[in-house]
């Protein structure tokens, strides 16, 4: 197995740029973030999730990413779907290790709602470019056109969180790839001097094959990058009951499986 063949799977807005720099700092080598063909691969990958397009998409993705040497280690969220589609092929040749990073869906959605409005290009990508994100129009058992076109962008992001994380979990299990599940918040907690490292961080250091103390030191020293500015969309404790209920309907079962959503304030919002 290639020492550095680590693939980060995420929905985006989970600190992947920070992770890419962290991996370099702890000696795992260059694990890329966004680069050449990221956007194209993202669109082709999402198209490949549609019935009848998967094999065509896999061939195109393999050729495209191999040509620019991006078929290997990456923390690029735009390549997550591409690598999921190619996971069966890569397992046979390289046996990649998967780090599945997840974030509280309430904070993920808030971050995305703010981040997309910080630049016009992001608005165009998320509103006008077909297959920039998966959507229920083209997914089996997802409600089809009626379901998607009745969704607000807020609800679509809620749906994306559940869809992508469920897909990552399913495929990693299906292909029996060595993997690690990491909650974004546990990593960020290491920056708080008042919080002690959890057993999860100890297990993560073993998974990455680096000393725990060194991992923690580097996490503390590196800056968090690409944060969104909370100027447009509020944090979840300021949501309306309607907004909370929309997210609960889309994400509820999976968010509780992952250990989110137990706060009394949240229960009050959705009841």
PLY file of the C-alpha trace (Angstrom):
ply
format ascii 1.0
element vertex 271
property float x
property float y
property float z
element edge 270
property int vertex1
property int vertex2
end_header
0.00 0.00 0.00
1.22 3.48 -0.79
2.11 5.15 2.50
0.26 8.38 1.75
-2.75 7.10 -0.16
-5.28 8.76 2.14
-8.62 9.98 0.79
-10.79 12.37 2.79
-14.49 12.07 2.08
-16.68 14.98 3.11
-19.65 17.15 2.22
-17.44 20.22 2.17
-17.41 22.92 4.87
-15.64 20.43 7.15
-12.19 21.96 7.41
-10.68 20.06 4.49
-8.22 22.82 3.59
-7.06 22.77 7.20
-6.76 18.96 7.03
-4.69 19.13 3.86
-2.18 21.41 5.59
-2.30 19.32 8.78
-1.37 16.17 6.88
1.64 17.92 5.41
2.66 19.21 8.85
2.54 15.75 10.44
4.59 14.20 7.66
2.04 12.37 5.53
3.29 14.05 2.39
1.28 16.13 -0.06
-2.44 15.39 0.20
-4.02 17.78 -2.24
-6.90 20.14 -1.77
-8.58 21.77 -4.76
-6.66 21.79 -8.02
-6.91 21.22 -11.75
-10.13 19.52 -12.90
-11.67 19.65 -9.40
-14.79 21.44 -10.61
-15.15 19.31 -13.73
-14.66 16.10 -11.75
-17.28 17.27 -9.26
-19.88 17.71 -12.01
-18.99 14.45 -13.77
-19.07 12.60 -10.45
-22.52 13.92 -9.54
-23.77 13.02 -13.00
-22.35 9.52 -12.43
-24.71 9.07 -9.48
-27.65 9.11 -11.89
-29.02 5.78 -13.14
-27.39 4.80 -16.43
-24.44 7.19 -16.19
-22.15 5.53 -13.66
-19.89 3.51 -15.97
-19.46 6.39 -18.42
-18.67 8.73 -15.54
-16.10 6.34 -14.02
-14.20 6.01 -17.30
-14.10 9.78 -17.78
-13.09 10.45 -14.17
-10.31 7.86 -14.25
-8.82 9.29 -17.44
-9.20 12.90 -16.33
-7.72 12.51 -12.85
-4.93 10.19 -13.96
-3.87 12.68 -16.62
-3.30 15.41 -14.02
-2.00 13.01 -11.34
-4.96 13.57 -9.00
-6.15 9.98 -8.71
-4.27 9.51 -5.42
-4.26 11.16 -1.98
-6.67 14.06 -1.57
-8.68 16.08 0.91
-10.57 17.89 -1.86
-14.33 17.79 -1.16
-15.01 18.30 -4.87
-13.40 14.90 -5.51
-15.29 12.99 -2.82
-18.01 11.68 -5.14
-15.44 10.93 -7.84
-13.38 8.82 -5.45
-16.49 7.03 -4.18
-17.31 6.04 -7.77
-13.72 4.87 -8.31
-13.34 3.18 -4.93
-13.80 -0.35 -6.24
-11.07 0.16 -8.87
-8.65 1.94 -6.53
-9.07 -0.72 -3.87
-7.83 -3.37 -6.28
-4.74 -1.40 -7.26
-3.77 0.76 -4.28
-5.86 -0.10 -1.19
-6.62 3.49 -0.15
-7.43 4.49 3.42
-10.56 6.57 3.91
-11.06 9.37 6.42
-14.78 10.21 6.52
-15.15 13.68 8.07
-18.60 14.81 9.17
-19.88 18.05 10.69
-23.02 18.82 12.67
-25.60 19.32 9.87
-26.92 22.49 11.50
-23.48 24.09 11.37
-22.76 22.64 7.93
-25.91 24.18 6.49
-25.31 27.51 8.22
-21.74 27.60 6.91
-22.82 26.75 3.37
-25.66 29.28 3.34
-23.19 32.02 4.31
-20.23 30.80 2.25
-22.11 30.63 -1.05
-23.08 34.30 -0.79
-19.56 35.59 -0.19
-18.79 35.52 -3.93
-20.91 35.78 -7.06
-19.16 32.74 -8.59
-20.34 30.54 -5.73
-23.92 31.70 -6.22
-23.69 30.83 -9.91
-22.22 27.38 -9.20
-24.85 26.44 -6.63
-27.86 27.89 -8.43
-27.19 27.67 -12.17
-24.74 24.82 -12.86
-26.45 21.44 -13.34
-24.96 18.66 -11.21
-22.78 20.99 -9.16
-24.39 19.13 -6.27
-26.36 15.90 -6.24
-30.10 16.51 -6.25
-33.22 14.36 -5.87
-34.23 14.86 -9.51
-31.76 12.25 -10.66
-31.42 9.93 -7.69
-33.42 6.75 -7.31
-35.96 6.78 -4.46
-35.33 10.45 -3.67
-38.59 12.09 -4.65
-37.76 13.16 -8.21
-38.44 16.52 -9.85
-41.37 17.50 -7.66
-39.36 16.97 -4.51
-36.37 18.98 -5.72
-38.19 21.95 -7.23
-40.22 22.38 -4.06
-37.02 22.62 -2.02
-35.49 25.88 -0.88
-31.69 26.10 -1.12
-31.65 25.66 2.66
-33.55 22.37 2.42
-31.39 21.21 -0.48
-28.26 21.62 1.66
-29.98 19.62 4.41
-30.74 16.88 1.89
-27.15 16.97 0.58
-25.74 16.40 4.09
-27.76 13.23 4.56
-27.35 11.98 1.01
-23.59 12.35 0.83
-22.78 11.04 4.30
-25.09 8.05 3.82
-23.45 7.34 0.46
-19.92 7.54 1.90
-20.84 5.26 4.77
-22.53 2.74 2.50
-19.72 2.53 -0.07
-16.89 2.31 2.47
-18.72 -0.57 4.13
-19.57 -2.22 0.81
-15.97 -2.21 -0.43
-14.49 -2.98 3.01
-11.93 -0.21 2.81
-9.84 0.66 5.87
-11.54 3.77 7.19
-11.93 6.18 10.07
-14.96 8.28 11.00
-14.10 11.72 12.39
-16.38 14.43 13.69
-15.08 17.85 12.64
-15.91 19.29 16.06
-13.65 16.85 17.92
-10.68 18.03 15.88
-11.50 21.71 16.43
-11.88 21.07 20.17
-8.12 20.48 20.30
-7.65 24.22 19.79
-9.44 24.88 23.08
-6.94 24.73 25.98
-9.78 23.82 28.32
-10.70 20.63 26.51
-8.83 17.35 26.78
-8.20 15.03 23.83
-10.77 12.26 23.46
-10.27 8.57 22.73
-11.25 9.37 19.16
-8.18 11.59 18.76
-6.00 8.81 20.14
-7.53 6.41 17.62
-7.06 8.96 14.83
-3.35 9.25 15.61
-3.07 5.47 15.31
-4.98 5.50 12.03
-2.64 8.17 10.65
0.38 6.45 12.23
1.65 9.58 13.99
2.22 10.23 17.73
-0.86 11.68 19.41
1.09 14.51 21.08
2.56 15.56 17.73
-0.86 15.49 16.05
-2.37 17.65 18.79
0.53 20.11 18.66
0.11 20.62 14.93
-3.67 21.02 15.18
-3.17 23.73 17.81
-0.56 25.56 15.75
-2.27 25.64 12.36
-4.86 28.34 11.53
-8.39 27.40 10.48
-8.80 28.35 6.82
-11.68 29.26 4.51
-14.19 30.02 7.27
-17.55 31.48 6.29
-18.74 34.80 7.68
-22.04 34.65 9.56
-23.56 37.76 8.04
-26.44 36.35 6.00
-27.71 33.23 7.70
-27.85 32.87 11.51
-26.60 30.08 13.74
-29.11 27.35 14.49
-30.05 28.65 17.93
-31.54 31.67 16.12
-33.50 29.64 13.57
-37.25 29.59 13.33
-39.14 26.47 14.29
-39.95 25.95 10.58
-36.27 25.96 9.62
-35.38 23.56 12.43
-38.19 21.22 11.40
-37.00 21.19 7.78
-33.51 20.12 8.85
-34.90 17.62 11.33
-37.02 16.00 8.61
-34.06 15.69 6.25
-31.23 14.92 8.68
-32.79 13.77 11.96
-32.08 10.01 12.00
-28.51 10.29 10.71
-27.58 13.30 12.84
-28.60 11.38 15.97
-26.69 8.33 14.81
-23.65 10.60 14.62
-24.32 12.09 18.05
-25.84 15.46 17.15
-29.15 17.08 18.06
-29.60 16.17 21.73
-29.64 19.74 23.08
-32.80 20.82 24.94
-32.80 24.02 22.87
-32.97 21.97 19.68
-35.73 19.74 21.02
-37.72 22.85 21.89
-37.29 24.20 18.35
-38.58 21.07 16.63
-41.49 20.38 19.00
0 1
1 2
2 3
3 4
4 5
5 6
6 7
7 8
8 9
9 10
10 11
11 12
12 13
13 14
14 15
15 16
16 17
17 18
18 19
19 20
20 21
21 22
22 23
23 24
24 25
25 26
26 27
27 28
28 29
29 30
30 31
31 32
32 33
33 34
34 35
35 36
36 37
37 38
38 39
39 40
40 41
41 42
42 43
43 44
44 45
45 46
46 47
47 48
48 49
49 50
50 51
51 52
52 53
53 54
54 55
55 56
56 57
57 58
58 59
59 60
60 61
61 62
62 63
63 64
64 65
65 66
66 67
67 68
68 69
69 70
70 71
71 72
72 73
73 74
74 75
75 76
76 77
77 78
78 79
79 80
80 81
81 82
82 83
83 84
84 85
85 86
86 87
87 88
88 89
89 90
90 91
91 92
92 93
93 94
94 95
95 96
96 97
97 98
98 99
99 100
100 101
101 102
102 103
103 104
104 105
105 106
106 107
107 108
108 109
109 110
110 111
111 112
112 113
113 114
114 115
115 116
116 117
117 118
118 119
119 120
120 121
121 122
122 123
123 124
124 125
125 126
126 127
127 128
128 129
129 130
130 131
131 132
132 133
133 134
134 135
135 136
136 137
137 138
138 139
139 140
140 141
141 142
142 143
143 144
144 145
145 146
146 147
147 148
148 149
149 150
150 151
151 152
152 153
153 154
154 155
155 156
156 157
157 158
158 159
159 160
160 161
161 162
162 163
163 164
164 165
165 166
166 167
167 168
168 169
169 170
170 171
171 172
172 173
173 174
174 175
175 176
176 177
177 178
178 179
179 180
180 181
181 182
182 183
183 184
184 185
185 186
186 187
187 188
188 189
189 190
190 191
191 192
192 193
193 194
194 195
195 196
196 197
197 198
198 199
199 200
200 201
201 202
202 203
203 204
204 205
205 206
206 207
207 208
208 209
209 210
210 211
211 212
212 213
213 214
214 215
215 216
216 217
217 218
218 219
219 220
220 221
221 222
222 223
223 224
224 225
225 226
226 227
227 228
228 229
229 230
230 231
231 232
232 233
233 234
234 235
235 236
236 237
237 238
238 239
239 240
240 241
241 242
242 243
243 244
244 245
245 246
246 247
247 248
248 249
249 250
250 251
251 252
252 253
253 254
254 255
255 256
256 257
257 258
258 259
259 260
260 261
261 262
262 263
263 264
264 265
265 266
266 267
267 268
268 269
269 270
